[in-house]
Amino acid sequence: MPMNATYAGTQILTLSGLRFDASLGILDIEKSAPQPIQVDAELNQGTQPLLPHDDDIGHVLDYRKVRQIIIDECTAEHVNLLESLIGKLTRRLMQMPGVIGVRVKIAKLEIFEDCEVAIRMESGQW
């Protein structure tokens, strides 16, 4: 039975501007030292009640866990291609309970002096 629209809505968990160092790239300088990246992620949780039924963290998607998964996936090992890293991260976030869609952007912040380079990937339902 569908939830009454008055009591439900589409819920999207967003983490913006998460910055940390990751070992990423094909250049010698990129292979010798981690570089700063920035990750933005949106996790579509589909239709949810406007209020959790008991205000308990155990019954919602804990953004602390999402943040740690992003950091862990991006720093687990050296990855040559940004395309490989974003695919790996997107797949992992899609596996989280209740997540039906993922949008991720990973930016290399210092690869060029005059711009940031980023890839955005979208998977699942939007």
N, C-alpha and C positions, 0 to 999 in steps of 0.2 A: 504494500500500500504506500503510495508516494506521500512524502511529508507535505503538509499544508504550506504553501508559499509564505504565509505570514510568519511561520515559525522556523523557516529554514532558508539557507542561502548557500551559494558556492563559496567555499573557503579555500584560500590560497595562502600558503606560508611563504614568505619572502625573506631572503637574506641578501642584503645589498652591501657592496663595498668591502667584502671580507678579503683582507690583504695578508699575505704571508709569502715566504720564499719557497720555491720549488725547483727541482732539478729538471729542466726542460729545455730541449733545443738540440740543434745539429751542429752549431758552431763550436769551435774549440773552447771559446770563453764560456759558452753556456754549459759545456760538459765539465768544466773545471770548477764551477761554483754555482750554487743556487741563485736564482734571480727572483725579484719580486713579481708576483702575479696578483690579480684581483679577480675574485669570483662573485658573481651575482647569480642567485638561484631562486626559482619560483617552483613550488610544489603544489599542484592542483589536487585537492582532497575531495573534490566533487561536492555534492549536496550534503551539508551538515546542519544539525540544529543550530539555531541562533545562539543558544546557550548550551554548554556541555551539561549532561544530565546530573553531574554531581561535583563539578568544579575540582576534579582530581586530575593531576598531571598524567597519571597512568592511563587515562582514557583519551588522550589527545596526542598529536605528533609533537614530540618534545624538540624544540628548536635547538637545544643544546646538543642533542644527538646528531641532528642534521649538520650543524656546524662542524662537529668533530669528524663526521664521515667525510665531509668535503675536504678538510685538512688532511685526514689520513689517506684518502684516495689520491690526492694530488702530490703527496710527499712520500709515498710508499717506495718509489724507485725512480730512476731516471727514465724519462720518456722523451723520445726524439721529436715527435710531432704533437703540436697543439691539438690536431684532429684526433689523435689517439687518446690523449688525456681527457678531452671533453666527452668522447664516446664512452670511455671507461667510467667517468664520473656520472654521466647521465644514466647509464645502465644500472649503476649501484643505487642511485636515488630512486629510480623507478621500482626497485625491489622493496622499498620501505613500505610498511603496512599502511594501507589506506590511500596511497599515492596513485593517482590515475593519469597524471601528466606532469612532465618536468620541462622547464625552460632553464637553460644554464648558459652563462656567458663567462668565458675565461679570457682575461686580457693580460698580455705581456706589457708591463708598464715602462720598461727601460730599454727595449730592443732598438728603438730609434729615438733620436733626440727630439724630433718634431711631431711625433704622433704615438698613440698606443695602438697595438695590434690586438685584435680580439676575434674570437669565433663564438658564435651563438648557436646552440642546438636546442631543438624542440622535439619532444617525444611524447607519445600518449595522447590523451584527450584534452582539448582546449576549447 
